[in-house]
């Protein structure tokens, strides 16, 4: 192979040769275009000018550059030249052989098809940071070189090992940070969901595909006692470990506030102040909802979060849009509670924005798509949860984390329906209401075929709660008995909002022992204020197995 003939076609060579051959244009006027005499003086002791770049031998230049250079020609890419740096990196090469045999390192890197493309298109191509067989990383630039009907490709490889190793260290650091954030996130989420008597619940959390996509999504299920259940889902507006840490603090606070059995809007009001104290630079969205099986609805409050979706037994989907306040941590807003029906056979979905928000679509479009997916989703809560995540196209490389909470209020019929019963008595009149309540409780518990000891404990608890309400409460009053497959619940409501507390009665006291007796004989007890004013005092007994 005549390298001199091929090197004449290297980039820029023809242009410089034409410039040398072009005659200088004569000046239009005397002196124009010439160097003034004062500047054109030449002293014999000045060093002679060095050789021009165009006069340097191309091969000598390429042999001395630290980059790797190879030249191939023809459609089978026969090797015409490799410089010293290339031979040092990969060993000496036999000229005239096809590149597939003469340059196996290019074949292993998958660059032979690139040579075909460059030769065919006549356009240069670059492949960044490929790790070669010598263990170092190179960026390869392939430039077409032509001579007559022949064609060739100049391969120019730059060593970028230091850059590649630095980039890999950065990626490893990002992976480590992401793994730390995901581990912290998962450890702060509930490891096992609480299982209410009247609801079937499933949840899932899917972290984002990159370190920046791991955020502060969380969910929780909290049994409040008396058959009621609190459900919460939220999203801290941030990424990484810090967002996960803030999420953990908010979730812990929600569980503490839930034990106070406050209305949803009051819980969010407390969280709003706490979020500002935790980190004034981060805000969070949240939905807090309470399900009471006696009412057949969800009472909820929202702080800037996406609407709850409810699918009824017929398949129709309802979007609970109002009321919604600003996110937690913004302050200066009075939250309010709203309601959405959740009767037997209904399914409700709480979710974070990662499930419905896309960069190329409006948020409402994502919510509408989720509504359509929910309308056709049947089966257990876990099946519904998985179907919703799949329908949203959430994959391992998703650009945001996703949390979904699905709850169902099953419709119970037949033998299963016999395990879930309700009975209520309006307490009218004065002191004569107490014996009527005892007789009512005894008759109901007998019809439910409870064992004698549980029957007697239930009647005693109903009697004490009714007596406490008659003494300290105001009308209207009601006694409610409820049984599930796991427990017996006794509840008394009245119109006074003063909550009872357990206290130690002195031996000479004639009253003050009712709540203490209930707390002693029952598995659990509690009290709360009711939305319309007044209070409810309840206790529950765990049913024996079987």
C-alpha positions in Angstrom: 0.0 0.0 0.0 1.4 3.4 -1.0 0.9 5.4 2.1 2.1 8.6 0.4 -0.8 8.4 -2.1 -3.2 7.7 0.8 -1.9 10.4 3.1 -2.5 13.0 0.4 -6.2 12.4 1.1 -6.0 13.0 4.8 -8.3 15.8 6.0 -7.0 19.3 5.1 -4.1 18.1 3.0 -5.7 18.9 -0.4 -6.8 22.3 0.8 -3.3 23.3 1.9 -1.7 22.0 -1.3 -4.2 24.1 -3.4 -3.3 27.2 -1.3 0.4 26.7 -2.1 -0.2 26.3 -5.9 -2.5 29.4 -6.2 -0.5 32.4 -7.6 -0.5 35.5 -5.6 -2.8 38.3 -7.0 -0.9 41.4 -8.2 -1.5 44.5 -6.2 -3.9 47.1 -7.8 -1.8 50.1 -6.8 1.9 50.5 -6.0 2.6 49.5 -2.5 -0.7 47.8 -2.0 -0.4 44.3 -0.7 3.3 44.6 0.0 5.0 44.8 3.3 6.3 48.3 4.2 10.1 48.6 3.8 10.6 49.2 7.5 8.9 45.9 8.3 10.4 44.0 5.4 14.0 44.5 6.5 15.8 41.2 7.0 18.9 40.9 9.1 21.4 38.2 8.4 21.6 37.2 12.0 17.9 36.3 12.3 17.2 32.6 12.6 15.8 31.0 9.4 12.0 30.3 9.6 11.0 26.7 10.5 9.3 24.4 8.1 5.6 25.1 7.4 3.0 22.6 8.7 2.2 21.6 5.1 5.8 20.6 4.6 5.9 18.1 7.6 5.8 14.5 6.6 2.4 13.1 7.6 3.7 9.7 8.6 6.3 11.3 10.9 3.6 13.4 12.6 1.2 10.4 13.1 4.0 8.2 14.4 4.6 10.7 17.2 1.1 11.6 18.4 0.1 9.8 21.6 -3.3 8.9 20.2 -3.9 5.6 18.4 -4.1 5.9 14.6 -4.9 3.2 12.0 -5.7 3.5 8.3 -7.8 1.0 6.4 -8.8 0.9 2.7 -11.2 -0.9 0.4 -14.6 -2.4 1.1 -12.9 -5.2 3.1 -11.0 -2.6 5.2 -7.5 -3.8 4.5 -5.0 -2.4 6.9 -2.7 0.2 5.4 -1.1 1.8 8.4 -0.9 1.9 12.3 1.2 4.3 14.2 3.6 3.6 17.0 1.1 4.3 19.7 -1.3 1.8 18.3 1.4 -0.9 18.0 2.5 -0.2 21.6 -1.1 -0.6 22.8 -2.1 -3.7 20.8 1.1 -5.0 19.3 2.5 -5.0 15.8 0.1 -5.5 12.9 0.5 -7.1 9.5 -0.4 -4.6 6.7 -2.6 -5.6 3.8 -4.9 -7.9 5.8 -8.6 -7.3 6.4 -9.4 -5.4 9.6 -11.4 -8.3 11.0 -8.1 -10.3 11.1 -5.5 -7.5 11.4 -7.4 -5.4 14.0 -9.3 -7.9 16.2 -9.7 -5.3 19.0 -12.0 -3.3 16.6 -14.0 -6.4 15.8 -14.4 -7.2 19.6 -15.6 -3.6 20.2 -18.2 -3.9 17.4 -16.6 -1.2 15.3 -16.4 -3.0 11.9 -20.0 -2.1 11.0 -19.2 1.5 11.9 -16.3 1.3 9.3 -18.8 0.2 6.7 -21.2 3.0 7.6 -18.5 5.6 7.4 -17.2 4.3 4.1 -20.7 4.2 2.6 -22.0 7.5 3.9 -18.8 9.5 3.6 -19.4 11.1 6.9 -17.3 10.8 10.1 -18.6 9.0 13.1 -17.5 8.9 16.8 -18.0 6.2 19.4 -17.4 7.3 23.0 -15.7 5.4 25.8 -15.3 1.8 24.7 -13.2 -0.5 26.9 -10.7 -2.3 24.7 -8.9 -5.6 25.3 -5.9 -3.9 26.8 -8.1 -2.8 29.8 -8.1 0.9 28.8 -11.0 2.9 27.5 -10.9 4.8 24.2 -13.1 7.2 22.2 -12.9 6.2 18.5 -13.4 8.6 15.7 -13.7 7.2 12.2 -13.1 9.6 9.3 -13.6 8.8 5.6 -10.5 9.1 3.3 -10.9 8.9 -0.5 -8.5 8.6 -3.5 -9.9 8.2 -6.9 -12.3 5.3 -7.0 -10.8 3.8 -3.8 -12.0 4.6 -0.3 -10.7 4.2 3.1 -11.2 5.1 6.8 -8.9 6.7 9.2 -9.4 5.4 12.8 -8.3 7.8 15.5 -8.6 6.5 19.2 -8.1 8.8 22.2 -7.3 7.3 25.6 -10.1 8.3 28.0 -9.5 5.8 30.7 -9.2 8.4 33.5 -12.5 10.0 32.5 -14.2 6.6 32.2 -12.9 5.5 35.7 -14.0 8.9 37.2 -17.5 8.5 35.6 -17.7 4.9 36.9 -16.8 6.1 40.4 -19.5 8.7 40.2 -22.1 6.1 39.0 -21.0 3.8 41.9 -21.5 6.6 44.4 -24.9 7.4 42.9 -25.9 3.7 43.1 -24.8 3.6 46.7 -26.8 6.7 47.6 -29.8 5.3 45.9 -29.5 1.9 47.7 -29.2 3.8 51.0 -32.3 5.9 50.3 -34.3 2.9 49.1 -33.2 0.9 52.2 -34.2 3.7 54.5 -37.4 4.3 52.6 -38.5 0.6 52.9 -37.5 0.4 56.5 -39.7 3.3 57.4 -42.7 1.9 55.6 -44.9 -0.6 57.4 -43.4 -4.0 57.1 -46.8 -5.6 57.5 -50.1 -3.8 57.1 -52.6 -3.9 59.9 -55.7 -6.0 59.1 -59.0 -4.4 60.0 -62.0 -6.6 60.6 -64.2 -4.9 58.0 -61.7 -4.0 55.2 -59.3 -5.9 53.0 -56.2 -3.9 52.2 -53.1 -4.2 50.0 -50.3 -1.7 49.2 -47.2 -1.5 47.1 -44.2 0.8 46.9 -42.0 1.0 43.7 -38.8 3.1 44.0 -37.7 5.2 41.0 -35.1 3.9 38.7 -32.4 6.4 39.6 -31.0 8.0 42.7 -32.8 11.2 42.0 -36.1 9.3 41.7 -36.1 7.9 45.2 -38.4 10.2 47.1 -40.5 10.4 50.2 -43.7 8.4 49.3 -45.4 6.6 52.2 -48.6 4.9 53.3 -50.0 3.5 56.5 -53.0 1.6 57.9 -53.9 2.3 61.6 -56.7 0.5 63.5 -58.4 3.0 65.8 -60.5 0.6 67.8 -64.3 0.4 67.9 -64.1 -1.1 64.3 -62.7 2.1 62.8 -59.6 2.3 60.6 -57.4 5.2 59.6 -55.7 5.2 56.2 -53.0 7.6 55.1 -50.8 8.2 52.1 -48.4 11.0 51.4 -45.5 12.3 49.4 -42.6 14.4 50.6 -41.5 16.9 47.8 -37.9 16.0 47.6 -35.5 13.2 46.6 -32.9 11.0 48.2 -32.1 10.2 51.8 -33.3 13.5 53.2 -36.8 13.1 51.8 -37.0 9.6 53.1 -35.9 10.8 56.6 -38.6 13.6 56.6 -41.1 11.0 55.5 -40.3 8.7 58.4 -40.8 11.6 60.9 -44.2 12.5 59.4 -45.3 8.9 59.3 -44.4 8.5 63.0 -46.3 11.7 63.8 -49.4 10.5 62.0 -49.5 7.3 64.0 -49.2 9.3 67.2 -51.9 11.8 66.2 -54.2 9.0 65.1 -54.2 7.5 68.6 -55.9 10.8 69.7 -58.8 9.7 67.5 -59.2 13.2 66.0 -61.1 14.1 62.9 -59.0 14.0 59.7 -58.8 17.8 59.3 -57.5 18.2 62.8 -54.8 15.6 62.2 -53.6 17.4 59.1 -53.7 20.7 61.0 -51.2 19.2 63.5 -49.1 17.7 60.8 -48.9 21.1 59.0 -47.2 22.7 61.9 -44.9 19.8 62.5 -43.8 19.7 58.8 -42.7 23.3 59.0 -40.6 22.5 62.2 -39.0 19.4 60.7 -37.7 21.2 57.6 -39.0 24.6 56.4 -37.6 24.0 52.9 -39.6 20.8 52.3 -43.3 20.4 51.9 -45.4 17.3 51.7 -48.8 16.2 50.4 -51.0 13.9 52.4 -54.5 12.3 52.5 -55.8 11.1 55.9 -59.0 9.1 55.9 -61.1 7.3 58.5 -63.4 4.4 57.7 -66.3 3.6 60.0 -68.2 0.4 59.1 -71.4 1.7 60.8 -71.5 4.7 58.5 -70.5 3.1 55.1 -68.3 6.0 54.1 -64.8 7.5 54.2 -64.3 10.7 56.1 -61.1 12.3 54.7 -59.0 15.5 54.5 -56.4 16.3 51.9 -53.3 18.5 52.0 -52.5 19.1 48.3 -52.8 15.4 47.5 -54.3 13.7 44.5 -58.0 12.7 44.8 -59.2 9.4 46.2 -60.9 7.1 43.7 -63.8 4.9 44.7 -65.3 2.1 42.6 -68.7 1.0 43.7 -70.3 -2.4 43.3 -71.6 -1.6 39.9 -68.2 -0.6 38.5 -68.8 3.2 38.5 -65.8 5.2 39.6 -66.2 8.4 41.8 -63.4 10.9 42.2 -63.3 12.6 45.6 -62.0 16.1 44.6 -63.1 18.3 47.5 -62.1 19.6 50.0 -58.3 20.0 49.3 -56.0 22.4 51.1 -52.4 23.3 50.4 -49.5 20.9 51.1 -48.2 20.3 54.6 -45.6 22.8 55.8 -47.1 25.9 54.1 -49.0 27.1 57.1 -51.8 29.6 57.4 -54.6 27.3 56.2 -57.6 25.7 58.0 -58.2 22.2 56.6 -61.6 20.7 56.3 -63.0 17.2 56.2 -65.1 15.7 53.4 -66.8 12.4 52.8 -67.0 9.8 50.0 -69.3 6.7 50.0 -67.6 3.3 50.7 -70.4 0.8 51.0 -70.2 -3.0 50.8 -68.6 -4.1 47.6 -66.7 -0.9 47.0 -63.0 -0.4 46.3 -61.0 2.7 47.1 -57.6 3.7 45.8 -55.1 6.1 47.4 -51.9 6.8 45.4 -49.0 9.2 44.8 -48.3 11.3 41.7 -45.7 8.8 40.4 -48.6 6.6 39.3 -50.3 9.1 37.1 -47.9 12.0 36.3 -45.9 12.0 33.1 -43.7 14.6 31.6 -45.5 14.5 28.2 -49.1 14.4 29.4 -51.4 16.5 31.6 -52.0 15.3 35.2 -55.8 15.0 34.6 -55.1 12.6 31.7 -53.2 10.3 34.0 -56.0 10.4 36.6 -58.6 9.7 34.0 -56.5 6.7 32.7 -56.3 5.4 36.3 -60.1 5.7 36.6 -60.6 3.6 33.5 -58.2 1.0 34.8 -60.0 0.9 38.2 -63.4 0.5 36.5 -62.2 -2.7 35.0 -60.1 -4.0 37.9 -61.7 -6.8 39.9 -60.3 -9.4 42.3 -58.5 -9.1 45.6 -56.9 -5.8 46.7 -53.5 -7.1 45.8 -54.7 -8.1 42.3 -56.2 -4.7 41.8 -53.1 -3.0 43.1 -50.8 -4.9 40.7 -53.2 -4.2 37.7 -53.2 -0.5 38.4 -49.4 -0.3 38.5 -49.1 -2.3 35.3 -51.7 -0.3 33.5 -49.8 2.9 34.4 -46.6 1.5 32.8 -44.5 1.7 35.9 -41.3 -0.2 35.2 -37.9 -0.6 37.0 -36.5 2.5 35.2 -39.5 4.7 36.2 -38.5 8.3 36.8 -40.4 8.7 40.1 -41.3 6.5 43.0 -44.9 5.1 43.3 -47.0 4.2 46.3 -50.5 2.7 46.0 -53.0 1.7 48.7 -56.1 -0.3 47.8 -58.9 -1.0 50.3 -62.1 -3.0 49.8 -65.2 -3.1 51.9 -66.4 -6.6 51.0 -70.1 -7.4 50.6 -70.8 -10.3 53.0 -73.7 -12.7 52.5 -74.6 -16.2 53.8 -72.5 -17.7 56.6 -69.9 -15.0 56.3 -72.7 -12.4 56.8 -73.7 -14.1 60.1 -70.3 -13.2 61.5 -70.8 -9.5 61.0 -73.9 -8.3 62.8 -75.2 -4.9 64.2 -77.8 -4.0 66.8 -78.7 -0.6 68.2 -81.0 0.8 70.9 -82.0 4.4 71.3 -81.8 5.3 75.1 -84.9 7.2 75.8 -86.2 8.3 79.2 -84.4 8.6 82.4 -82.9 6.1 84.8 -85.2 3.4 83.4 -83.1 3.4 80.3 -80.4 1.4 82.2 -82.4 -1.8 82.8 -83.7 -1.6 79.2 -80.1 -1.4 77.9 -79.1 -4.4 80.0 -82.0 -6.5 78.8 -81.4 -5.5 75.2 -77.7 -6.4 75.4 -78.5 -9.7 77.0 -81.0 -10.6 74.4 -78.7 -9.7 71.5 -75.7 -11.5 72.8 -77.8 -14.6 73.5 -79.1 -14.5 69.9 -75.5 -14.3 68.7 -74.7 -17.5 70.6 -71.8 -16.1 72.6 -70.3 -18.2 75.4 -71.7 -17.5 78.9 -68.6 -15.7 80.2 -68.4 -13.5 77.1 -72.1 -12.8 77.3 -71.9 -11.7 80.9 -68.8 -9.5 80.2 -70.6 -7.8 77.3 -73.7 -7.1 79.4 -71.7 -5.7 82.3 -69.7 -3.4 79.9 -72.9 -2.2 78.3 -74.5 -1.5 81.7 -71.4 0.5 82.9 -71.1 2.6 79.7 -74.9 3.4 79.7 -74.8 4.3 83.4 -71.8 6.6 82.8 -73.6 8.2 79.9 -76.8 8.7 81.9 -74.9 10.4 84.7 -72.4 12.6 82.8 -73.9 12.8 79.2 -76.9 14.5 77.6 -79.4 13.2 75.0 -79.6 11.8 72.4 -78.1 8.6 73.6 -77.6 5.3 71.8 -76.3 1.8 72.6 -74.7 -0.1 69.7 -73.5 -3.7 69.7 -71.4 -5.0 66.9 -69.8 -8.3 66.2 -67.2 -9.2 63.6 -65.4 -12.5 63.0 -62.8 -11.4 65.5 -64.3 -9.2 68.2 -67.4 -7.9 70.0 -67.7 -4.1 70.2 -69.9 -2.2 72.7 -70.4 1.5 72.0 -72.5 4.3 73.7 -72.9 7.7 72.2 -74.4 10.9 73.7 -74.6 14.6 73.1 -72.0 15.8 75.6 -68.5 16.2 74.2 -66.6 15.8 77.6 -64.5 12.7 77.2 -64.3 10.3 80.2 -61.0 9.3 81.6 -59.9 6.5 83.8 -59.2 7.4 87.4 -58.6 5.7 90.7 -61.7 5.9 92.9 -61.2 6.2 96.7 -62.8 3.6 99.0 -65.4 6.1 100.2 -66.4 7.2 96.7 -69.8 6.1 95.5 -69.1 6.6 91.8 -66.2 6.9 89.4 -65.6 3.2 89.0 -67.5 2.5 85.8 -64.7 3.3 83.3 -62.1 1.5 85.5 -64.3 -1.6 85.4 -64.7 -1.4 81.6 -61.0 -1.0 81.2 -60.3 -4.0 83.4 -62.7 -6.5 81.8 -62.4 -5.4 78.1 -59.5 -6.1 75.6 -59.4 -2.5 74.7 -61.4 0.7 75.2 -61.5 4.3 74.1 -63.5 7.5 73.4 -63.7 10.1 70.8 -65.7 13.2 69.9 -68.3 12.8 67.1 -68.5 15.2 64.1 -71.9 16.5 65.0 -71.0 17.2 68.6 -71.0 14.8 71.5 -68.9 11.8 72.1 -68.7 8.0 71.7 -67.3 5.7 74.3 -66.5 2.1 73.3 -64.9 -1.1 74.4 -64.2 -4.4 72.6 -63.7 -8.0 73.5 -61.6 -10.5 71.4 -63.6 -13.5 70.4 -62.2 -17.0 71.2 -60.7 -18.8 68.3 -63.3 -20.8 66.3 
